[in-house]
Amino acid sequence: MLLLLAGRPPKAHAVRVNITLDKNLLAGIDEAAAEAGTTRSGFLAEAARRVMNR
């Protein structure tokens, strides 16, 4: 019997990035991340995953 499962690739190691955002947008992201009990990086990563449907 052969079973093939398709899914997401495993998480890779974290990579530091440098991006530019509007100051007010960044403040909103930080506020939303704090309310969600997560970090800025975690919040942005989750938002990207949702947009990409992963």
mmCIF file of the N, C-alpha and C atoms, coordinates in Angstrom:
data_MODEL
# 
_entry.id   MODEL 
# 
loop_
_atom_site.group_PDB 
_atom_site.id 
_atom_site.type_symbol 
_atom_site.label_atom_id 
_atom_site.label_alt_id 
_atom_site.label_comp_id 
_atom_site.label_asym_id 
_atom_site.label_entity_id 
_atom_site.label_seq_id 
_atom_site.pdbx_PDB_ins_code 
_atom_site.Cartn_x 
_atom_site.Cartn_y 
_atom_site.Cartn_z 
_atom_site.occupancy 
_atom_site.B_iso_or_equiv 
_atom_site.pdbx_formal_charge 
_atom_site.auth_seq_id 
_atom_site.auth_comp_id 
_atom_site.auth_asym_id 
_atom_site.auth_atom_id 
_atom_site.pdbx_PDB_model_num 
ATOM 1   N N  . MET A 1 1  ? 0.843  -1.164 0.000  1.00 0.00 ? 1  MET A N  1 
ATOM 2   C CA . MET A 1 1  ? 0.000  0.000  0.000  1.00 0.00 ? 1  MET A CA 1 
ATOM 3   C C  . MET A 1 1  ? 0.892  1.232  0.000  1.00 0.00 ? 1  MET A C  1 
ATOM 4   N N  . LEU A 1 2  ? 0.526  2.209  -0.789 1.00 0.00 ? 2  LEU A N  1 
ATOM 5   C CA . LEU A 1 2  ? 1.281  3.446  -0.899 1.00 0.00 ? 2  LEU A CA 1 
ATOM 6   C C  . LEU A 1 2  ? 0.373  4.605  -0.533 1.00 0.00 ? 2  LEU A C  1 
ATOM 7   N N  . LEU A 1 3  ? 0.846  5.451  0.364  1.00 0.00 ? 3  LEU A N  1 
ATOM 8   C CA . LEU A 1 3  ? 0.065  6.601  0.816  1.00 0.00 ? 3  LEU A CA 1 
ATOM 9   C C  . LEU A 1 3  ? 0.881  7.858  0.576  1.00 0.00 ? 3  LEU A C  1 
ATOM 10  N N  . LEU A 1 4  ? 0.347  8.751  -0.230 1.00 0.00 ? 4  LEU A N  1 
ATOM 11  C CA . LEU A 1 4  ? 1.012  10.024 -0.498 1.00 0.00 ? 4  LEU A CA 1 
ATOM 12  C C  . LEU A 1 4  ? 0.198  11.150 0.117  1.00 0.00 ? 4  LEU A C  1 
ATOM 13  N N  . LEU A 1 5  ? 0.862  11.978 0.859  1.00 0.00 ? 5  LEU A N  1 
ATOM 14  C CA . LEU A 1 5  ? 0.199  13.123 1.477  1.00 0.00 ? 5  LEU A CA 1 
ATOM 15  C C  . LEU A 1 5  ? 0.827  14.401 0.934  1.00 0.00 ? 5  LEU A C  1 
ATOM 16  N N  . ALA A 1 6  ? -0.005 15.280 0.467  1.00 0.00 ? 6  ALA A N  1 
ATOM 17  C CA . ALA A 1 6  ? 0.482  16.579 0.002  1.00 0.00 ? 6  ALA A CA 1 
ATOM 18  C C  . ALA A 1 6  ? 0.153  17.602 1.075  1.00 0.00 ? 6  ALA A C  1 
ATOM 19  N N  . GLY A 1 7  ? 1.081  18.426 1.393  1.00 0.00 ? 7  GLY A N  1 
ATOM 20  C CA . GLY A 1 7  ? 0.852  19.443 2.408  1.00 0.00 ? 7  GLY A CA 1 
ATOM 21  C C  . GLY A 1 7  ? 1.889  20.536 2.315  1.00 0.00 ? 7  GLY A C  1 
ATOM 22  N N  . ARG A 1 8  ? 1.927  21.322 3.358  1.00 0.00 ? 8  ARG A N  1 
ATOM 23  C CA . ARG A 1 8  ? 2.908  22.402 3.413  1.00 0.00 ? 8  ARG A CA 1 
ATOM 24  C C  . ARG A 1 8  ? 4.285  21.830 3.655  1.00 0.00 ? 8  ARG A C  1 
ATOM 25  N N  . PRO A 1 9  ? 5.283  22.472 3.080  1.00 0.00 ? 9  PRO A N  1 
ATOM 26  C CA . PRO A 1 9  ? 6.641  22.060 3.430  1.00 0.00 ? 9  PRO A CA 1 
ATOM 27  C C  . PRO A 1 9  ? 6.907  22.433 4.889  1.00 0.00 ? 9  PRO A C  1 
ATOM 28  N N  . PRO A 1 10 ? 7.812  21.735 5.534  1.00 0.00 ? 10 PRO A N  1 
ATOM 29  C CA . PRO A 1 10 ? 8.101  22.064 6.935  1.00 0.00 ? 10 PRO A CA 1 
ATOM 30  C C  . PRO A 1 10 ? 8.661  23.479 7.053  1.00 0.00 ? 10 PRO A C  1 
ATOM 31  N N  . LYS A 1 11 ? 8.471  24.067 8.217  1.00 0.00 ? 11 LYS A N  1 
ATOM 32  C CA . LYS A 1 11 ? 8.994  25.418 8.440  1.00 0.00 ? 11 LYS A CA 1 
ATOM 33  C C  . LYS A 1 11 ? 10.515 25.405 8.341  1.00 0.00 ? 11 LYS A C  1 
ATOM 34  N N  . ALA A 1 12 ? 11.040 26.419 7.692  1.00 0.00 ? 12 ALA A N  1 
ATOM 35  C CA . ALA A 1 12 ? 12.482 26.592 7.588  1.00 0.00 ? 12 ALA A CA 1 
ATOM 36  C C  . ALA A 1 12 ? 12.947 27.496 8.729  1.00 0.00 ? 12 ALA A C  1 
ATOM 37  N N  . HIS A 1 13 ? 14.235 27.664 8.868  1.00 0.00 ? 13 HIS A N  1 
ATOM 38  C CA . HIS A 1 13 ? 14.751 28.538 9.924  1.00 0.00 ? 13 HIS A CA 1 
ATOM 39  C C  . HIS A 1 13 ? 14.383 29.988 9.622  1.00 0.00 ? 13 HIS A C  1 
ATOM 40  N N  . ALA A 1 14 ? 14.299 30.783 10.644 1.00 0.00 ? 14 ALA A N  1 
ATOM 41  C CA . ALA A 1 14 ? 13.925 32.193 10.503 1.00 0.00 ? 14 ALA A CA 1 
ATOM 42  C C  . ALA A 1 14 ? 15.054 32.985 9.847  1.00 0.00 ? 14 ALA A C  1 
ATOM 43  N N  . VAL A 1 15 ? 14.662 33.963 9.053  1.00 0.00 ? 15 VAL A N  1 
ATOM 44  C CA . VAL A 1 15 ? 15.611 34.839 8.364  1.00 0.00 ? 15 VAL A CA 1 
ATOM 45  C C  . VAL A 1 15 ? 15.238 36.282 8.680  1.00 0.00 ? 15 VAL A C  1 
ATOM 46  N N  . ARG A 1 16 ? 16.204 37.075 9.077  1.00 0.00 ? 16 ARG A N  1 
ATOM 47  C CA . ARG A 1 16 ? 15.971 38.488 9.362  1.00 0.00 ? 16 ARG A CA 1 
ATOM 48  C C  . ARG A 1 16 ? 15.806 39.246 8.046  1.00 0.00 ? 16 ARG A C  1 
ATOM 49  N N  . VAL A 1 17 ? 14.805 40.131 7.991  1.00 0.00 ? 17 VAL A N  1 
ATOM 50  C CA . VAL A 1 17 ? 14.585 40.956 6.803  1.00 0.00 ? 17 VAL A CA 1 
ATOM 51  C C  . VAL A 1 17 ? 14.478 42.420 7.209  1.00 0.00 ? 17 VAL A C  1 
ATOM 52  N N  . ASN A 1 18 ? 14.717 43.290 6.264  1.00 0.00 ? 18 ASN A N  1 
ATOM 53  C CA . ASN A 1 18 ? 14.609 44.722 6.487  1.00 0.00 ? 18 ASN A CA 1 
ATOM 54  C C  . ASN A 1 18 ? 13.563 45.250 5.521  1.00 0.00 ? 18 ASN A C  1 
ATOM 55  N N  . ILE A 1 19 ? 12.457 45.791 6.036  1.00 0.00 ? 19 ILE A N  1 
ATOM 56  C CA . ILE A 1 19 ? 11.388 46.317 5.188  1.00 0.00 ? 19 ILE A CA 1 
ATOM 57  C C  . ILE A 1 19 ? 11.076 47.751 5.600  1.00 0.00 ? 19 ILE A C  1 
ATOM 58  N N  . THR A 1 20 ? 10.410 48.466 4.715  1.00 0.00 ? 20 THR A N  1 
ATOM 59  C CA . THR A 1 20 ? 9.995  49.835 5.002  1.00 0.00 ? 20 THR A CA 1 
ATOM 60  C C  . THR A 1 20 ? 8.478  49.891 4.994  1.00 0.00 ? 20 THR A C  1 
ATOM 61  N N  . LEU A 1 21 ? 7.898  50.437 6.063  1.00 0.00 ? 21 LEU A N  1 
ATOM 62  C CA . LEU A 1 21 ? 6.455  50.578 6.194  1.00 0.00 ? 21 LEU A CA 1 
ATOM 63  C C  . LEU A 1 21 ? 6.115  51.985 6.653  1.00 0.00 ? 21 LEU A C  1 
ATOM 64  N N  . ASP A 1 22 ? 4.927  52.433 6.307  1.00 0.00 ? 22 ASP A N  1 
ATOM 65  C CA . ASP A 1 22 ? 4.417  53.701 6.811  1.00 0.00 ? 22 ASP A CA 1 
ATOM 66  C C  . ASP A 1 22 ? 4.405  53.647 8.345  1.00 0.00 ? 22 ASP A C  1 
ATOM 67  N N  . LYS A 1 23 ? 4.816  54.725 8.971  1.00 0.00 ? 23 LYS A N  1 
ATOM 68  C CA . LYS A 1 23 ? 4.914  54.778 10.429 1.00 0.00 ? 23 LYS A CA 1 
ATOM 69  C C  . LYS A 1 23 ? 3.590  54.443 11.111 1.00 0.00 ? 23 LYS A C  1 
ATOM 70  N N  . ASN A 1 24 ? 2.484  54.972 10.585 1.00 0.00 ? 24 ASN A N  1 
ATOM 71  C CA . ASN A 1 24 ? 1.174  54.703 11.186 1.00 0.00 ? 24 ASN A CA 1 
ATOM 72  C C  . ASN A 1 24 ? 0.746  53.251 10.992 1.00 0.00 ? 24 ASN A C  1 
ATOM 73  N N  . LEU A 1 25 ? 1.078  52.678 9.840  1.00 0.00 ? 25 LEU A N  1 
ATOM 74  C CA . LEU A 1 25 ? 0.781  51.265 9.606  1.00 0.00 ? 25 LEU A CA 1 
ATOM 75  C C  . LEU A 1 25 ? 1.547  50.398 10.598 1.00 0.00 ? 25 LEU A C  1 
ATOM 76  N N  . LEU A 1 26 ? 2.814  50.712 10.808 1.00 0.00 ? 26 LEU A N  1 
ATOM 77  C CA . LEU A 1 26 ? 3.627  49.946 11.750 1.00 0.00 ? 26 LEU A CA 1 
ATOM 78  C C  . LEU A 1 26 ? 3.065  50.042 13.166 1.00 0.00 ? 26 LEU A C  1 
ATOM 79  N N  . ALA A 1 27 ? 2.617  51.222 13.543 1.00 0.00 ? 27 ALA A N  1 
ATOM 80  C CA . ALA A 1 27 ? 2.013  51.390 14.866 1.00 0.00 ? 27 ALA A CA 1 
ATOM 81  C C  . ALA A 1 27 ? 0.750  50.534 14.984 1.00 0.00 ? 27 ALA A C  1 
ATOM 82  N N  . GLY A 1 28 ? -0.048 50.488 13.928 1.00 0.00 ? 28 GLY A N  1 
ATOM 83  C CA . GLY A 1 28 ? -1.252 49.653 13.935 1.00 0.00 ? 28 GLY A CA 1 
ATOM 84  C C  . GLY A 1 28 ? -0.921 48.179 14.022 1.00 0.00 ? 28 GLY A C  1 
ATOM 85  N N  . ILE A 1 29 ? 0.118  47.755 13.310 1.00 0.00 ? 29 ILE A N  1 
ATOM 86  C CA . ILE A 1 29 ? 0.562  46.358 13.364 1.00 0.00 ? 29 ILE A CA 1 
ATOM 87  C C  . ILE A 1 29 ? 1.014  46.011 14.776 1.00 0.00 ? 29 ILE A C  1 
ATOM 88  N N  . ASP A 1 30 ? 1.800  46.881 15.379 1.00 0.00 ? 30 ASP A N  1 
ATOM 89  C CA . ASP A 1 30 ? 2.279  46.636 16.740 1.00 0.00 ? 30 ASP A CA 1 
ATOM 90  C C  . ASP A 1 30 ? 1.127  46.549 17.733 1.00 0.00 ? 30 ASP A C  1 
ATOM 91  N N  . GLU A 1 31 ? 0.143  47.411 17.582 1.00 0.00 ? 31 GLU A N  1 
ATOM 92  C CA . GLU A 1 31 ? -1.014 47.395 18.473 1.00 0.00 ? 31 GLU A CA 1 
ATOM 93  C C  . GLU A 1 31 ? -1.810 46.096 18.293 1.00 0.00 ? 31 GLU A C  1 
ATOM 94  N N  . ALA A 1 32 ? -2.044 45.728 17.046 1.00 0.00 ? 32 ALA A N  1 
ATOM 95  C CA . ALA A 1 32 ? -2.795 44.501 16.777 1.00 0.00 ? 32 ALA A CA 1 
ATOM 96  C C  . ALA A 1 32 ? -2.030 43.268 17.269 1.00 0.00 ? 32 ALA A C  1 
ATOM 97  N N  . ALA A 1 33 ? -0.711 43.261 17.102 1.00 0.00 ? 33 ALA A N  1 
ATOM 98  C CA . ALA A 1 33 ? 0.101  42.137 17.568 1.00 0.00 ? 33 ALA A CA 1 
ATOM 99  C C  . ALA A 1 33 ? 0.018  42.023 19.090 1.00 0.00 ? 33 ALA A C  1 
ATOM 100 N N  . ALA A 1 34 ? 0.100  43.149 19.772 1.00 0.00 ? 34 ALA A N  1 
ATOM 101 C CA . ALA A 1 34 ? 0.013  43.137 21.240 1.00 0.00 ? 34 ALA A CA 1 
ATOM 102 C C  . ALA A 1 34 ? -1.349 42.622 21.691 1.00 0.00 ? 34 ALA A C  1 
ATOM 103 N N  . GLU A 1 35 ? -2.412 43.064 21.026 1.00 0.00 ? 35 GLU A N  1 
ATOM 104 C CA . GLU A 1 35 ? -3.755 42.598 21.375 1.00 0.00 ? 35 GLU A CA 1 
ATOM 105 C C  . GLU A 1 35 ? -3.913 41.102 21.130 1.00 0.00 ? 35 GLU A C  1 
ATOM 106 N N  . ALA A 1 36 ? -3.217 40.589 20.111 1.00 0.00 ? 36 ALA A N  1 
ATOM 107 C CA . ALA A 1 36 ? -3.280 39.166 19.783 1.00 0.00 ? 36 ALA A CA 1 
ATOM 108 C C  . ALA A 1 36 ? -2.322 38.344 20.635 1.00 0.00 ? 36 ALA A C  1 
ATOM 109 N N  . GLY A 1 37 ? -1.502 39.022 21.433 1.00 0.00 ? 37 GLY A N  1 
ATOM 110 C CA . GLY A 1 37 ? -0.547 38.319 22.289 1.00 0.00 ? 37 GLY A CA 1 
ATOM 111 C C  . GLY A 1 37 ? 0.603  37.696 21.519 1.00 0.00 ? 37 GLY A C  1 
ATOM 112 N N  . THR A 1 38 ? 1.021  38.360 20.463 1.00 0.00 ? 38 THR A N  1 
ATOM 113 C CA . THR A 1 38 ? 2.117  37.834 19.654 1.00 0.00 ? 38 THR A CA 1 
ATOM 114 C C  . THR A 1 38 ? 3.121  38.942 19.368 1.00 0.00 ? 38 THR A C  1 
ATOM 115 N N  . THR A 1 39 ? 4.141  38.604 18.639 1.00 0.00 ? 39 THR A N  1 
ATOM 116 C CA . THR A 1 39 ? 5.165  39.581 18.270 1.00 0.00 ? 39 THR A CA 1 
ATOM 117 C C  . THR A 1 39 ? 4.822  40.203 16.921 1.00 0.00 ? 39 THR A C  1 
ATOM 118 N N  . ARG A 1 40 ? 5.501  41.277 16.601 1.00 0.00 ? 40 ARG A N  1 
ATOM 119 C CA . ARG A 1 40 ? 5.341  41.900 15.286 1.00 0.00 ? 40 ARG A CA 1 
ATOM 120 C C  . ARG A 1 40 ? 5.655  40.879 14.193 1.00 0.00 ? 40 ARG A C  1 
ATOM 121 N N  . SER A 1 41 ? 6.754  40.173 14.333 1.00 0.00 ? 41 SER A N  1 
ATOM 122 C CA . SER A 1 41 ? 7.147  39.186 13.327 1.00 0.00 ? 41 SER A CA 1 
ATOM 123 C C  . SER A 1 41 ? 6.107  38.082 13.195 1.00 0.00 ? 41 SER A C  1 
ATOM 124 N N  . GLY A 1 42 ? 5.641  37.581 14.322 1.00 0.00 ? 42 GLY A N  1 
ATOM 125 C CA . GLY A 1 42 ? 4.638  36.524 14.305 1.00 0.00 ? 42 GLY A CA 1 
ATOM 126 C C  . GLY A 1 42 ? 3.344  36.996 13.671 1.00 0.00 ? 42 GLY A C  1 
ATOM 127 N N  . PHE A 1 43 ? 2.948  38.208 13.977 1.00 0.00 ? 43 PHE A N  1 
ATOM 128 C CA . PHE A 1 43 ? 1.728  38.787 13.424 1.00 0.00 ? 43 PHE A CA 1 
ATOM 129 C C  . PHE A 1 43 ? 1.829  38.919 11.909 1.00 0.00 ? 43 PHE A C  1 
ATOM 130 N N  . LEU A 1 44 ? 2.943  39.470 11.430 1.00 0.00 ? 44 LEU A N  1 
ATOM 131 C CA . LEU A 1 44 ? 3.123  39.640 9.991  1.00 0.00 ? 44 LEU A CA 1 
ATOM 132 C C  . LEU A 1 44 ? 3.208  38.297 9.272  1.00 0.00 ? 44 LEU A C  1 
ATOM 133 N N  . ALA A 1 45 ? 3.881  37.329 9.873  1.00 0.00 ? 45 ALA A N  1 
ATOM 134 C CA . ALA A 1 45 ? 3.981  35.998 9.262  1.00 0.00 ? 45 ALA A CA 1 
ATOM 135 C C  . ALA A 1 45 ? 2.607  35.353 9.148  1.00 0.00 ? 45 ALA A C  1 
ATOM 136 N N  . GLU A 1 46 ? 1.796  35.444 10.200 1.00 0.00 ? 46 GLU A N  1 
ATOM 137 C CA . GLU A 1 46 ? 0.453  34.857 10.167 1.00 0.00 ? 46 GLU A CA 1 
ATOM 138 C C  . GLU A 1 46 ? -0.424 35.565 9.143  1.00 0.00 ? 46 GLU A C  1 
ATOM 139 N N  . ALA A 1 47 ? -0.321 36.885 9.055  1.00 0.00 ? 47 ALA A N  1 
ATOM 140 C CA . ALA A 1 47 ? -1.093 37.631 8.064  1.00 0.00 ? 47 ALA A CA 1 
ATOM 141 C C  . ALA A 1 47 ? -0.707 37.197 6.650  1.00 0.00 ? 47 ALA A C  1 
ATOM 142 N N  . ALA A 1 48 ? 0.584  37.019 6.411  1.00 0.00 ? 48 ALA A N  1 
ATOM 143 C CA . ALA A 1 48 ? 1.045  36.578 5.087  1.00 0.00 ? 48 ALA A CA 1 
ATOM 144 C C  . ALA A 1 48 ? 0.533  35.174 4.784  1.00 0.00 ? 48 ALA A C  1 
ATOM 145 N N  . ARG A 1 49 ? 0.587  34.276 5.776  1.00 0.00 ? 49 ARG A N  1 
ATOM 146 C CA . ARG A 1 49 ? 0.075  32.914 5.558  1.00 0.00 ? 49 ARG A CA 1 
ATOM 147 C C  . ARG A 1 49 ? -1.401 32.930 5.195  1.00 0.00 ? 49 ARG A C  1 
ATOM 148 N N  . ARG A 1 50 ? -2.174 33.760 5.879  1.00 0.00 ? 50 ARG A N  1 
ATOM 149 C CA . ARG A 1 50 ? -3.613 33.832 5.590  1.00 0.00 ? 50 ARG A CA 1 
ATOM 150 C C  . ARG A 1 50 ? -3.883 34.348 4.179  1.00 0.00 ? 50 ARG A C  1 
ATOM 151 N N  . VAL A 1 51 ? -3.145 35.358 3.770  1.00 0.00 ? 51 VAL A N  1 
ATOM 152 C CA . VAL A 1 51 ? -3.318 35.917 2.434  1.00 0.00 ? 51 VAL A CA 1 
ATOM 153 C C  . VAL A 1 51 ? -2.940 34.880 1.373  1.00 0.00 ? 51 VAL A C  1 
ATOM 154 N N  . MET A 1 52 ? -1.891 34.109 1.659  1.00 0.00 ? 52 MET A N  1 
ATOM 155 C CA . MET A 1 52 ? -1.429 33.099 0.709  1.00 0.00 ? 52 MET A CA 1 
ATOM 156 C C  . MET A 1 52 ? -2.188 31.768 0.865  1.00 0.00 ? 52 MET A C  1 
ATOM 157 N N  . ASN A 1 53 ? -3.159 31.732 1.795  1.00 0.00 ? 53 ASN A N  1 
ATOM 158 C CA . ASN A 1 53 ? -3.964 30.536 2.046  1.00 0.00 ? 53 ASN A CA 1 
ATOM 159 C C  . ASN A 1 53 ? -3.144 29.313 2.418  1.00 0.00 ? 53 ASN A C  1 
ATOM 160 N N  . ARG A 1 54 ? -2.189 29.506 3.329  1.00 0.00 ? 54 ARG A N  1 
ATOM 161 C CA . ARG A 1 54 ? -1.357 28.372 3.769  1.00 0.00 ? 54 ARG A CA 1 
ATOM 162 C C  . ARG A 1 54 ? -1.573 28.114 5.209  1.00 0.00 ? 54 ARG A C  1 
# 
